[in-house]
Amino acid sequence: MDNLALIESFGDFKDEKGISKIDLMAIIEDSLKTLLKKRYDSDDHFDVIVNPDKGDFQIFLNKKIVEDQMSEDDDLEIEISEAKKIDPTFEVGEEFTQEIPLAQLGRRNILTLKQILATKLQEHNNAAMYEMFKDRIGEVIVGEVHHIRGKQVIILDDEGNEYILPKENQIPTDFFKKGESVRAVIEKVDFKGSKPQIIVSRTAPKFLEKLLELEIPEILDGTIILKKAVRIPGEKA
């Protein structure tokens, strides 16, 4: 099994969508270097070469050629007699470059790589999600009530994105049931730990503005200019 086929056997990799090949190969490269640092304390003796066009990669280990019986670390040094079996022109002190198939790193290291790759993919997706929804602040979303968490209403849209509607952002007369359709405006995007949280509101003036735009075409096309929206949630707007 070649390097990429082995990576593709990881469930997290196979299920990954919405990420460019270049970004994915960069994540693989970063994950490999992280693994090599864990395994060898440093990746200084390794070259990881990725080819986004082919979607493949290679790992090369650079060893120092030493006199016979003088090797102190078989991972980083190779004796001259062994090096000359590959190329008789090698001399002591030169660098010997050897390609390392991923499978050669062993089952334990491959499992570690799988964990590293899954973590970095999640980090990438979280960052992409944060940037996407940060640019959508002020937009109206439509979703269904998934569940109630304390005083927060958790809403899911058709794409599975999760939105949090805090109690203070709810209209006093709001009463939600599971599966009910809800509109709200994206108020802010925060990080809780490493995961982005999308906070929505039904009390923000922006929510009223967007609802008016949806209901009154003349506002949307500029015939009517909405100067300011003021509301007392649950009473009047």
N, CA and C of each residue as an Amber inpcrd file, in Angstrom:
protein
   711
   0.8540000  -1.1980000   0.0000000   0.0000000   0.0000000   0.0000000
   0.8880000   1.2450000   0.0000000   0.6680000   2.1520000  -0.9880000
   1.5190000   3.3370000  -1.0480000   1.0890000   4.3590000   0.0000000
   1.8870000   5.4420000   0.0880000   1.6680000   6.4270000   1.1520000
   0.2520000   6.9910000   1.1600000  -0.1990000   7.4880000   0.0000000
  -1.5020000   8.1470000  -0.0410000  -2.6340000   7.1560000   0.1890000
  -2.4960000   5.9430000  -0.3410000  -3.5370000   4.9280000  -0.1320000
  -3.6850000   4.6220000   1.3480000  -2.5550000   4.6200000   2.0620000
  -2.6020000   4.3620000   3.4990000  -3.3120000   5.5020000   4.2220000
  -3.0000000   6.7380000   3.8420000  -3.6710000   7.8950000   4.4360000
  -5.1710000   7.8520000   4.1350000  -5.5120000   7.5030000   2.8920000
  -6.9180000   7.4870000   2.4880000  -7.7170000   6.4100000   3.2100000
  -7.0240000   5.4440000   3.7930000  -7.7200000   4.4010000   4.5460000
  -8.2260000   4.9300000   5.8830000  -7.7330000   6.1080000   6.2960000
  -8.2060000   6.7170000   7.5350000  -9.6170000   7.2570000   7.2950000
 -10.5290000   6.9310000   8.1660000 -11.9100000   7.3770000   8.0050000
 -12.0400000   8.8780000   7.9400000 -11.2980000   9.6100000   8.7950000
 -11.3930000  11.0730000   8.8370000 -10.9840000  11.6810000   7.5050000
 -10.0130000  11.0320000   6.8380000  -9.5320000  11.5370000   5.5560000
 -10.5610000  11.2710000   4.4620000 -11.1020000  10.0550000   4.4420000
 -12.0460000   9.6720000   3.3930000 -13.3110000  10.5150000   3.4250000
 -13.7390000  10.8910000   4.6330000 -14.9880000  11.6310000   4.7850000
 -14.8200000  13.1320000   4.6160000 -13.5780000  13.5850000   4.4300000
 -13.3240000  15.0250000   4.3770000 -13.8380000  15.6220000   3.0730000
 -14.6300000  16.6890000   3.1920000 -15.1770000  17.3710000   2.0290000
 -14.9990000  18.8770000   2.2110000 -15.0780000  19.5900000   1.0930000
 -15.0470000  21.0420000   1.1770000 -13.6880000  21.6090000   1.5050000
 -12.6270000  20.8780000   1.2370000 -11.2770000  21.3710000   1.4920000
 -10.4630000  21.1520000   0.2250000  -9.6880000  22.1390000  -0.1680000
  -8.9230000  22.0340000  -1.4060000  -7.8090000  21.0120000  -1.2660000
  -7.3790000  20.4850000  -2.4150000  -6.3030000  19.4920000  -2.4050000
  -5.0130000  20.1060000  -1.8500000  -4.7620000  21.3760000  -2.1890000
  -3.5470000  22.0390000  -1.7000000  -3.5740000  22.1440000  -0.1800000
  -4.7160000  22.5710000   0.3760000  -4.8350000  22.6730000   1.8330000
  -4.7030000  21.3030000   2.4860000  -5.3140000  20.3010000   1.8620000
  -5.2740000  18.9540000   2.4310000  -3.8520000  18.4060000   2.4390000
  -3.1090000  18.6330000   1.3560000  -1.7280000  18.1550000   1.3010000
  -0.8640000  18.9030000   2.3090000  -1.1500000  20.1940000   2.5280000
  -0.4060000  20.9670000   3.5310000  -0.6620000  20.4110000   4.9280000
  -1.9080000  20.0030000   5.1870000  -2.2400000  19.4140000   6.4870000
  -1.5270000  18.0770000   6.6610000  -1.4710000  17.2810000   5.5890000
  -0.7530000  16.0020000   5.6490000   0.7250000  16.2460000   5.9300000
   1.3210000  17.2240000   5.2320000   2.7360000  17.5390000   5.4450000
   2.9940000  17.9620000   6.8880000   2.1500000  18.8470000   7.4030000
   2.2970000  19.3180000   8.7830000   2.1260000  18.1680000   9.7700000
   1.1740000  17.2810000   9.4960000   0.9310000  16.1320000  10.3750000
   2.1240000  15.1860000  10.3800000   2.7030000  14.9540000   9.2080000
   3.8790000  14.0810000   9.1170000   5.0570000  14.6610000   9.8900000
   5.2770000  15.9620000   9.7570000   6.3890000  16.5950000  10.4740000
   6.1700000  16.5330000  11.9830000   4.9150000  16.6920000  12.4070000
   4.6000000  16.5740000  13.8350000   4.8960000  15.1670000  14.3270000
   4.5250000  14.1590000  13.5260000   4.8020000  12.7650000  13.8950000
   6.2990000  12.5080000  13.9870000   7.0550000  12.9930000  13.0120000
   8.5000000  12.7660000  13.0000000   9.1710000  13.4110000  14.2080000
   8.6800000  14.5790000  14.6150000   9.2240000  15.2330000  15.8120000
   8.9420000  14.4030000  17.0540000   7.7540000  13.8030000  17.1120000
   7.4070000  12.9520000  18.2530000   8.2710000  11.6960000  18.2610000
   8.4710000  11.1210000  17.0810000   9.1900000   9.8360000  16.9820000
  10.7000000  10.0000000  17.1250000  11.2490000  11.0580000  16.5300000
  12.7060000  11.2200000  16.4930000  13.1840000  12.4550000  17.2530000
  12.2950000  13.1350000  17.9820000  12.6060000  14.3530000  18.7380000
  12.8700000  15.5580000  17.8460000  13.0340000  15.3270000  16.5530000
  13.2880000  16.4210000  15.6190000  12.9790000  15.9300000  14.2120000
  12.5950000  16.8620000  13.3430000  12.4020000  16.4860000  11.9370000
  13.5240000  17.0520000  11.0680000  14.6220000  17.4640000  11.7180000
  15.7310000  18.0970000  10.9970000  16.3700000  17.1690000   9.9710000
  16.3250000  15.8640000  10.2270000  16.9840000  14.9090000   9.3290000
  16.0330000  14.3710000   8.2610000  14.8400000  14.9400000   8.2030000
  13.8440000  14.4580000   7.2470000  13.4420000  15.5500000   6.2630000
  13.1090000  15.1190000   5.0670000  12.4850000  15.9860000   4.0690000
  11.1430000  15.3620000   3.7020000  10.0880000  16.1530000   3.8350000
   8.7600000  15.7000000   3.4230000   8.3960000  16.4690000   2.1550000
   8.2460000  15.7480000   1.0600000   7.9620000  16.3580000  -0.2310000
   6.5270000  16.0250000  -0.6270000   5.7130000  17.0560000  -0.8090000
   4.3240000  16.8310000  -1.2190000   4.1370000  17.3030000  -2.6550000
   3.2720000  16.6100000  -3.3630000   2.9570000  16.9580000  -4.7460000
   1.4450000  17.1380000  -4.8640000   0.9540000  18.3850000  -4.7000000
  -0.4980000  18.6210000  -4.7530000  -1.1240000  18.2070000  -6.0770000
  -0.3540000  18.3180000  -7.1860000  -0.9040000  17.9670000  -8.5000000
  -1.2470000  16.4810000  -8.5740000  -0.3430000  15.6530000  -8.0560000
  -0.5780000  14.2080000  -8.0510000  -1.3040000  13.7570000  -6.7930000
  -1.3280000  14.6340000  -5.7850000  -1.9650000  14.2590000  -4.5260000
  -1.1800000  13.2100000  -3.7770000   0.1500000  13.2320000  -3.9090000
   0.9820000  12.2260000  -3.2480000   2.0970000  12.9200000  -2.4780000
   2.8400000  12.1440000  -1.7090000   3.9430000  12.6950000  -0.9290000
   5.0090000  11.6270000  -0.7120000   6.2120000  12.0950000  -0.3700000
   7.3330000  11.1970000  -0.0800000   8.0430000  11.6770000   1.1790000
   8.5860000  10.7210000   1.9230000   9.3630000  11.0210000   3.1250000
  10.7930000  10.5510000   2.8840000  11.7500000  11.4430000   3.0950000
  13.1590000  11.0940000   2.9180000  13.9030000  11.2940000   4.2350000
  14.7160000  10.3050000   4.5940000  15.5610000  10.3800000   5.7840000
  16.9970000  10.5960000   5.3410000  17.6260000  11.6280000   5.8760000
  19.0140000  11.9450000   5.5450000  19.9270000  11.4570000   6.6660000
  20.7500000  10.4620000   6.3540000  21.6640000   9.8860000   7.3390000
  23.1020000  10.3250000   7.0540000  23.8900000  10.3930000   8.1030000
  25.3130000  10.7040000   7.9550000  26.0850000   9.4010000   7.7860000
  26.9860000   9.3720000   6.8110000  27.8020000   8.1730000   6.5770000
  28.9970000   8.1840000   7.5280000  29.1440000   7.1110000   8.2920000
  30.2320000   7.0050000   9.2770000  31.0500000   5.7450000   9.0050000
  32.2090000   5.6700000   9.6680000  33.0600000   4.4810000   9.5500000
  32.3180000   3.2570000  10.0900000  32.6850000   2.0960000   9.5980000
  32.1080000   0.8590000  10.1150000  32.3670000   0.7420000  11.6110000
  31.3830000   0.2080000  12.3230000  31.4300000   0.0160000  13.7760000
  31.3890000   1.3340000  14.5560000  31.1240000   2.4570000  13.8730000
  31.1250000   3.7540000  14.5550000  29.7260000   4.3790000  14.6510000
  28.7250000   3.6660000  14.1660000  27.3690000   4.2090000  14.2080000
  26.8250000   4.1850000  15.6330000  26.3630000   5.3430000  16.1020000
  25.7850000   5.4490000  17.4450000  24.2600000   5.5200000  17.4100000
  23.7120000   5.7950000  16.2360000  22.2560000   5.8990000  16.0950000
  21.8800000   5.4340000  14.6930000  21.3180000   4.2300000  14.6070000
  20.9870000   3.6640000  13.2980000  19.9180000   4.4630000  12.5590000
  19.1480000   5.2490000  13.3030000  18.1280000   6.0650000  12.6530000
  18.7290000   7.2580000  11.9200000  19.9000000   7.7130000  12.3880000
  20.4810000   8.9340000  11.8360000  21.8310000   8.7190000  11.1630000
  22.3990000   7.5390000  11.3220000  23.7230000   7.2600000  10.7480000
  23.7010000   5.9260000  10.0050000  24.5880000   5.8130000   9.0080000
  24.7360000   4.5690000   8.2660000  26.2200000   4.3040000   8.0740000
  26.6190000   3.0560000   8.2490000  28.0350000   2.7080000   8.1030000
  28.4180000   2.7080000   6.6280000  29.6790000   3.0380000   6.3710000
  30.1610000   3.2140000   5.0110000  29.9850000   1.9570000   4.1590000
  30.1750000   0.7790000   4.7520000  30.0450000  -0.4570000   3.9750000
  28.6140000  -0.6540000   3.4800000  27.6340000  -0.2560000   4.3030000
  26.2330000  -0.3690000   3.8950000  25.9060000   0.6670000   2.8200000
  26.4470000   1.8670000   2.9680000  26.1910000   2.9240000   1.9890000
  26.7620000   2.5630000   0.6220000  27.9450000   1.9370000   0.6160000
  28.5930000   1.5890000  -0.6510000  27.8530000   0.4870000  -1.3960000
  27.0100000  -0.2680000  -0.6870000  26.1880000  -1.2690000  -1.3710000
  25.1620000  -0.5920000  -2.2800000  24.8020000   0.6200000  -1.9270000
  23.8510000   1.3880000  -2.7310000  24.5780000   2.1670000  -3.8160000
  25.6950000   2.7810000  -3.4260000  26.4810000   3.5790000  -4.3700000
  27.9460000   3.4960000  -3.9520000  28.7640000   2.8140000  -4.7350000
  30.1840000   2.6190000  -4.3780000  30.9800000   3.9100000  -4.2510000
  30.4470000   5.0230000  -4.7530000  31.2000000   6.2800000  -4.7140000
  31.0270000   7.0280000  -3.3950000  30.1760000   6.5390000  -2.5110000
  29.9570000   7.2220000  -1.2340000  31.2430000   7.2690000  -0.4230000
  31.4090000   8.3690000   0.3520000  32.5510000   8.5240000   1.2400000
  32.0560000   8.8520000   2.6480000  32.8900000   8.5570000   3.6430000
  32.5710000   8.8860000   5.0340000  32.3740000  10.4010000   5.1690000
  31.3390000  10.7960000   5.9030000  31.0450000  12.2140000   6.1100000
  29.9880000  12.7550000   5.1750000  29.7190000  12.0210000   4.0920000
  28.6880000  12.4660000   3.1590000  27.2940000  12.1350000   3.7100000
  26.3030000  12.6610000   3.0240000  24.9160000  12.4330000   3.4400000
  24.2920000  11.3520000   2.5690000  23.6250000  10.4380000   3.2220000
  22.9460000   9.3360000   2.5470000  21.4370000   9.5680000   2.6760000
  20.7590000   9.6910000   1.5480000  19.3180000   9.9620000   1.5600000
  18.5440000   8.7030000   1.2100000  17.5930000   8.3860000   2.0720000
  16.8240000   7.1500000   1.9210000  15.3290000   7.4720000   1.9940000
  14.5690000   6.9860000   1.0110000  13.1210000   7.1840000   1.0610000
  12.5090000   6.2160000   2.0680000  11.5960000   6.7430000   2.8760000
  10.9450000   5.9400000   3.9120000   9.4610000   5.7920000   3.5770000
   9.0260000   4.5960000   3.1850000   7.5850000   4.3930000   2.9870000
   6.8560000   4.5980000   4.3100000   5.6870000   5.1820000   4.2460000
   4.9310000   5.4630000   5.4640000   4.7010000   4.1970000   6.2820000
   4.4220000   3.0920000   5.6090000   4.1500000   1.8330000   6.3110000
   5.3420000   1.3700000   7.1360000   6.5350000   1.8030000   6.7340000
   7.7520000   1.3830000   7.4350000   7.8560000   2.0070000   8.8270000
   7.1080000   3.0590000   9.0850000   7.1610000   3.7090000  10.3960000
   6.5090000   2.8670000  11.4840000   5.7440000   1.8650000  11.0830000
   5.1590000   0.9640000  12.0790000   3.7260000   1.3210000  12.4380000
   3.0070000   0.3160000  12.9180000   1.5790000   0.4630000  13.1950000
   1.3050000   1.5390000  14.2480000   2.1030000   1.5510000  15.3180000
   1.8590000   2.5170000  16.3910000   2.0070000   3.9470000  15.8890000
   3.0550000   4.1990000  15.1040000   3.2640000   5.5520000  14.5810000
   2.1870000   5.9400000  13.5690000   1.7070000   4.9600000  12.8070000
   0.6450000   5.2450000  11.8420000  -0.6480000   5.6050000  12.5680000
  -0.9330000   4.9190000  13.6750000  -2.1070000   5.2600000  14.4810000
  -1.9680000   6.6600000  15.0790000  -0.7360000   6.9930000  15.5080000
  -0.4820000   8.3410000  16.0250000  -0.7030000   9.3780000  14.9310000
  -0.2310000   9.0650000  13.7200000  -0.4280000   9.9740000  12.5830000
  -1.9160000  10.1790000  12.3120000  -2.6840000   9.1070000  12.4110000
  -4.1300000   9.2040000  12.1960000  -4.7550000  10.1920000  13.1760000
  -4.3310000  10.1330000  14.4390000  -4.8590000  11.0420000  15.4590000
  -4.4380000  12.4850000  15.1810000  -3.1660000  12.6620000  14.8080000
  -2.6570000  14.0090000  14.5060000  -3.4130000  14.6010000  13.3230000
  -3.5900000  13.7820000  12.2830000  -4.2780000  14.2420000  11.0750000
  -5.7210000  14.6390000  11.3820000  -6.4060000  13.8320000  12.1870000
  -7.7990000  14.1370000  12.5480000  -7.8820000  15.4580000  13.3050000
  -6.9280000  15.6780000  14.2190000  -6.9140000  16.9220000  15.0020000
  -6.6800000  18.1320000  14.1110000  -5.7150000  18.0210000  13.1990000
  -5.3900000  19.1560000  12.3360000  -6.5000000  19.4290000  11.3140000
  -7.1670000  18.3840000  10.8510000  -8.3080000  18.5840000   9.9590000
  -9.4240000  19.3340000  10.6840000  -9.6610000  18.9580000  11.9480000
 -10.6970000  19.6250000  12.7310000 -10.3290000  21.0800000  12.9870000
  -9.0520000  21.3290000  13.2870000  -8.5960000  22.7030000  13.4980000
  -8.8040000  23.5400000  12.2360000  -8.4790000  22.9490000  11.0860000
  -8.6580000  23.6520000   9.8110000 -10.1320000  23.9610000   9.5780000
 -10.9890000  22.9700000   9.7950000 -12.4200000  23.1620000   9.5730000
 -13.0060000  24.1990000  10.5260000 -12.5390000  24.1830000  11.7800000
 -13.0220000  25.1650000  12.7580000 -12.6370000  26.5840000  12.3450000
 -11.3840000  26.7400000  11.8930000 -10.9190000  28.0640000  11.4650000
 -11.6930000  28.5440000  10.2380000 -11.9390000  27.6180000   9.2880000
 -12.6860000  27.9800000   8.0800000 -14.1230000  28.3600000   8.4250000
 -14.7090000  27.6130000   9.3590000 -16.0840000  27.8990000   9.7840000
 -16.1630000  29.2670000  10.4610000 -15.1770000  29.5660000  11.3040000
 -15.1480000  30.8590000  11.9950000 -15.0890000  32.0060000  10.9890000
 -14.1970000  31.8950000  10.0150000 -14.0390000  32.9620000   9.0240000
 -15.3080000  33.1230000   8.1870000 -15.9290000  31.9980000   7.8310000
 -17.1310000  32.0620000   7.0010000 -18.2740000  32.7650000   7.7240000
 -18.5110000  32.3870000   8.9890000 -19.6440000  32.9710000   9.7010000
 -19.3360000  34.3670000  10.2410000 -18.0610000  34.6760000  10.4310000
 -17.6990000  36.0420000  10.8190000 -18.1100000  37.0200000   9.7210000
 -17.9710000  36.5730000   8.4730000 -18.3630000  37.4160000   7.3420000
 -19.8790000  37.4640000   7.1560000 -20.5960000  36.5880000   7.8470000
 -22.0580000  36.5350000   7.7040000 -22.7890000  37.1900000   8.8750000
 -22.0390000  37.8420000   9.7620000 -22.6860000  38.5430000  10.8810000
 -23.6740000  39.5730000  10.3260000 -24.8930000  39.5640000  10.8590000
 -25.9410000  40.4570000  10.3710000 -26.8970000  39.7900000   9.4080000
 -26.5940000  38.5350000   8.9940000 -27.4900000  37.7950000   8.1050000
 -28.5550000  37.0590000   8.9120000 -29.7040000  36.8750000   8.2940000
 -30.7700000  36.0920000   8.9190000 -30.5850000  34.6210000   8.5580000
 -30.6980000  33.7680000   9.5630000 -30.6400000  32.3210000   9.3290000
 -32.0100000  31.7240000   9.6420000 -32.2860000  30.6100000   9.0050000
 -33.5130000  29.8670000   9.2710000 -33.1190000  28.4390000   9.6190000
 -33.6240000  27.9570000  10.7330000 -33.3140000  26.5960000  11.1450000
 -34.4210000  26.0240000  12.0040000 -34.1770000  24.8160000  12.4900000
 -35.1420000  24.1530000  13.3610000 -34.5750000  24.0210000  14.7620000
 -35.4590000  24.1050000  15.7430000 -35.0430000  23.8880000  17.1300000
 -34.6250000  22.4260000  17.2740000 -33.3590000  22.2310000  17.6370000
 -32.8550000  20.8660000  17.8280000 -33.0810000  20.4050000  19.2570000
 -32.7000000  21.2640000  20.2050000 -32.9580000  20.9710000  21.6170000
 -32.7600000  22.2410000  22.4450000 -33.1620000  22.1640000  23.7090000
 -32.9760000  23.2680000  24.6490000 -31.8620000  22.8840000  25.6070000
 -30.8580000  23.7580000  25.7230000 -29.7200000  23.4980000  26.6110000
 -29.7090000  24.5870000  27.6850000 -30.2240000  24.2540000  28.8630000
 -30.3530000  25.2710000  29.8950000 -31.3590000  26.3100000  29.4420000
 -30.9030000  27.5610000  29.3320000 -31.7680000  28.6340000  28.8450000
 -31.4760000  28.9720000  27.3870000 -30.6230000  28.1630000  26.7640000
 -30.2610000  28.4040000  25.3730000 -31.0570000  27.4910000  24.4430000
 -31.4490000  28.0400000  23.3100000 -32.1090000  27.2480000  22.2770000
 -31.0630000  26.9050000  21.2180000 -30.9190000  25.6260000  20.9250000
 -29.9510000  25.1780000  19.9270000 -30.6890000  24.9430000  18.6160000
 -30.2400000  25.6460000  17.5880000 -30.8920000  25.6160000  16.2740000
 -29.9440000  24.9800000  15.2560000 -30.4710000  24.1290000  14.4050000
 -29.6950000  23.5430000  13.3110000 -30.3180000  23.9450000  11.9870000
 -29.4460000  24.3230000  11.0140000 -29.9750000  24.6140000   9.6840000
 -29.8900000  23.3680000   8.8080000 -30.2700000  23.5110000   7.5310000
 -30.3120000  22.3560000   6.6310000 -28.9400000  21.7540000   6.3740000
 -27.8720000  22.5360000   6.5930000 -26.5160000  22.0490000   6.3560000
 -25.8840000  21.4900000   7.6210000 -26.6430000  21.4800000   8.7160000
 -26.1300000  20.9230000   9.9650000 -25.3530000  21.9030000  10.8140000
 -25.3260000  23.1850000  10.4260000 -24.6500000  24.1930000  11.2440000
 -25.4590000  24.4570000  12.5090000 -24.7450000  24.5980000  13.6250000
 -25.4020000  24.8020000  14.9150000 -25.3540000  26.2750000  15.3120000
 -26.4990000  26.7960000  15.7420000 -26.5970000  28.1740000  16.2030000
 -27.1180000  28.1770000  17.6350000 -26.6250000  29.1220000  18.4290000
 -27.0490000  29.2360000  19.8250000 -27.8570000  30.5190000  20.0020000
 -29.0730000  30.3550000  20.4900000 -29.9430000  31.4970000  20.7750000
 -30.0770000  31.6220000  22.2940000 -29.2770000  32.5250000  22.9240000
 -29.3320000  32.6790000  24.3850000 -30.6720000  33.2560000  24.8390000
 -30.9800000  33.0590000  26.1060000 -32.2350000  33.5570000  26.6660000
 -32.3650000  35.0610000  26.4890000 -31.2690000  35.8010000  26.7150000
 -31.3340000  37.2640000  26.6280000 -31.5440000  37.7540000  25.1960000
 -31.3400000  36.8780000  24.2130000 -31.5500000  37.2550000  22.8160000
 -32.9000000  36.7850000  22.2880000 -33.7340000  36.2770000  23.1940000
 -35.0640000  35.8110000  22.8070000 -36.1170000  36.8710000  23.1420000
 -37.1520000  36.9410000  22.3250000 -38.2840000  37.8230000  22.6050000
 -39.0480000  37.2330000  23.7950000 -39.4950000  38.0840000  24.7340000
 -40.1790000  37.5700000  25.9330000 -41.3190000  36.6030000  25.6440000
 -41.9820000  36.7870000  24.5060000 -43.1140000  35.9070000  24.1810000
 -42.6930000  34.6400000  23.4420000 -41.3990000  34.5080000  23.1670000
 -40.9210000  33.3130000  22.4610000 -41.1470000  32.0630000  23.3030000
 -41.6470000  31.0310000  22.6590000 -41.7710000  29.7190000  23.2920000
 -41.4870000  28.6920000  22.2030000 -40.4040000  27.9570000  22.3690000
 -39.9490000  27.0790000  21.3020000 -40.1840000  25.6080000  21.6270000
 -40.5090000  24.8660000  20.5820000 -40.6610000  23.4220000  20.6930000
 -39.7050000  22.7520000  19.7110000 -39.2800000  21.5560000  20.0430000
 -38.3690000  20.8020000  19.1830000 -38.9720000  20.6460000  17.7920000
 -38.1520000  20.9340000  16.7720000 -38.5900000  20.8140000  15.3930000
 -39.2290000  22.0650000  14.8250000 -39.4530000  23.0680000  15.6720000
 -40.0800000  24.3120000  15.2210000 -39.1020000  25.1350000  14.3880000
 -39.6010000  25.7560000  13.3190000 -38.7730000  26.6090000  12.4670000
 -38.5570000  27.9640000  13.1430000 -37.3200000  28.4420000  13.1040000
 -36.9600000  29.6870000  13.7860000 -36.1130000  30.5590000  12.8620000
 -36.3850000  31.8510000  12.8850000 -35.5300000  32.8330000  12.2220000
 -34.7850000  33.6250000  13.2820000 -33.5510000  33.9720000  12.9680000
 -32.7510000  34.8100000  13.8660000 -31.6320000  35.4330000  13.0460000
 -30.9870000  36.4330000  13.6090000 -29.8820000  37.0910000  12.9200000
 -28.5740000  36.6970000  13.5960000 -27.5380000  36.4750000  12.7820000
 -26.2270000  36.1440000  13.3420000 -25.6640000  37.3850000  14.0270000
 -25.4280000  37.2820000  15.3290000 -24.9740000  38.4280000  16.1200000
 -23.4600000  38.4500000  16.2730000 -22.8700000  37.3040000  16.5570000
 -21.4160000  37.2360000  16.7200000 -20.9540000  35.7880000  16.6190000
 -19.6510000  35.6300000  16.4240000 -19.0420000  34.3010000  16.3770000
 -17.8970000  34.2880000  17.3750000 -17.9580000  33.3790000  18.3270000
 -16.9360000  33.2500000  19.3630000 -16.2890000  31.8740000  19.2770000
 -15.1760000  31.7390000  19.9840000 -14.5590000  30.4230000  20.1440000
 -14.7920000  29.9440000  21.5680000 -15.2590000  28.7120000  21.7020000
 -15.3180000  28.0560000  22.9970000 -14.3330000  26.9080000  22.9320000
 -13.1770000  27.1040000  23.5730000 -12.0890000  26.1580000  23.3720000
 -11.5760000  26.3360000  21.9580000 -11.5780000  25.2650000  21.1820000
 -11.1100000  25.3440000  19.7940000 -12.2670000  25.3370000  18.8050000
 -13.4970000  25.3120000  19.3190000 -14.6650000  25.2020000  18.4470000
 -15.4050000  26.5310000  18.3650000 -15.7330000  26.9830000  17.1450000
 -16.4790000  28.2340000  17.0170000 -17.9300000  28.0670000  17.4410000
 -18.4740000  29.0930000  18.0770000 -19.8790000  29.1250000  18.4550000
 -20.5460000  30.2890000  17.7350000 -21.6660000  30.0160000  17.0930000
 -22.3870000  31.0500000  16.3540000 -23.5700000  31.4940000  17.2050000
 -23.5180000  32.7320000  17.6720000 -24.5590000  33.2830000  18.5350000
 -25.5490000  34.0690000  17.6790000 -26.8380000  33.7590000  17.8230000
 -27.8640000  34.4580000  17.0460000 -28.8010000  35.2130000  17.9820000
 -29.5590000  36.1320000  17.3980000 -30.4490000  36.9750000  18.2090000
 -31.7770000  37.2110000  17.4920000 -32.8260000  37.3270000  18.2920000
 -34.1420000  37.7220000  17.7810000 -34.5750000  39.0740000  18.3510000
 -33.6820000  39.6750000  19.1480000 -34.0000000  40.9690000  19.7640000
 -33.1720000  42.1190000  19.1900000 -32.1340000  41.8040000  18.4330000
 -31.2640000  42.8490000  17.8840000 -32.0190000  43.6750000  16.8420000
 -31.8070000  45.0060000  16.8180000 -32.4360000  45.8460000  15.7860000
 -32.1530000  45.3390000  14.3670000 -30.9760000  44.7370000  14.1770000
 -30.6130000  44.2270000  12.8540000 -31.5760000  43.1420000  12.4020000
 -32.0960000  42.3670000  13.3690000 -33.0490000  41.3100000  13.0330000
 -34.3220000  41.9170000  12.4500000 -34.8030000  42.9900000  13.0820000
 -36.0020000  43.6670000  12.5740000 -35.7500000  44.2450000  11.1860000
 -34.5850000  44.8550000  10.9920000 -34.2460000  45.4240000   9.6890000
 -34.2970000  44.3560000   8.5990000 -33.6900000  43.2020000   8.8840000
 -33.6450000  42.1310000   7.8930000 -35.0350000  41.5660000   7.6160000
 -35.8560000  41.4580000   8.6610000 -37.2200000  40.9700000   8.4600000
 -38.0140000  41.9350000   7.5830000 -37.8320000  43.2420000   7.8220000
 -38.5240000  44.2360000   7.0060000 -38.0690000  44.1640000   5.5500000
 -36.7710000  43.9300000   5.3410000 -36.2510000  43.7930000   3.9780000
 -36.8830000  42.5940000   3.2760000 -37.0650000  41.5010000   4.0310000
 -37.6540000  40.2990000   3.4510000 -39.1370000  40.4890000   3.1320000
 -39.8200000  41.2790000   3.9600000 -41.2670000  41.4330000   3.8140000
 -41.6560000  42.5950000   2.8990000 -40.7770000  43.5990000   2.7950000
 -41.1040000  44.7920000   2.0020000 -40.0740000  44.9420000   0.8790000
 -40.4110000  44.5390000  -0.3410000 -39.4600000  44.5780000  -1.4660000
 -38.8890000  45.9650000  -1.7230000 -39.6740000  47.0160000  -1.4340000
 -39.2070000  48.3840000  -1.7040000 -38.0020000  48.7640000  -0.8430000
 -37.8840000  48.1500000   0.3240000 -36.7040000  48.4030000   1.1620000
 -35.4900000  47.7220000   0.5530000 -35.6980000  46.5040000   0.0790000
 -34.5910000  45.7350000  -0.4900000 -34.0590000  46.3730000  -1.7680000
 -34.9770000  46.9170000  -2.6010000 -34.5050000  47.5080000  -3.8650000
 -34.1330000  48.9850000  -3.7370000 -34.2670000  49.5480000  -2.5170000
 -33.8160000  50.9130000  -2.2860000 -34.8650000  51.9820000  -2.4900000
 -36.0830000  51.5890000  -2.8930000 -37.1510000  52.5780000  -3.0710000
 -37.4830000  53.2500000  -1.7430000 -37.5280000  52.4480000  -0.6970000
 -37.7180000  52.9530000   0.6590000 -36.4060000  52.7820000   1.4080000
 -35.9510000  53.8480000   2.0540000 -34.7000000  53.7860000   2.8100000
 -35.0210000  53.6550000   4.2930000 -34.5380000  52.5920000   4.8960000
 -34.7450000  52.3600000   6.3250000 -33.6180000  53.0400000   7.0910000
 -33.9450000  54.1030000   7.8110000 -32.9300000  54.8720000   8.5280000
 -32.4750000  54.1620000   9.7980000 -33.4300000  53.6890000  10.5880000
 -33.0890000  53.0970000  11.8730000 -34.2420000  52.2290000  12.3520000
 -33.8990000  51.1080000  12.9520000 -34.9160000  50.2340000  13.5330000
 -34.7310000  50.2220000  15.0430000 -35.8010000  50.5180000  15.7580000
 -35.7610000  50.5190000  17.2220000 -36.8740000  49.6180000  17.7120000
 -36.5660000  48.8080000  18.7230000 -37.6020000  47.9100000  19.2010000
 -37.5220000  47.7060000  20.7040000 -38.6640000  47.4540000  21.2930000
 -38.7490000  46.9660000  22.6670000 -39.2360000  45.5330000  22.5370000
 -38.3240000  44.5580000  22.5850000 -38.6800000  43.1760000  22.2940000
 -39.9040000  42.7140000  23.0770000 -40.8680000  42.1650000  22.3390000
 -42.0690000  41.6480000  22.9670000 -43.1550000  42.6840000  23.1310000
 -42.8200000  43.9660000  22.8720000 -43.8170000  45.0260000  23.0500000
 -44.0930000  45.7510000  21.7390000 -43.0800000  46.4270000  21.2210000
 -43.3070000  47.1440000  19.9730000 -41.9880000  47.3860000  19.2570000
 -42.1120000  47.7100000  17.9500000 -40.9330000  47.9890000  17.1420000
 -41.2310000  49.1720000  16.2370000
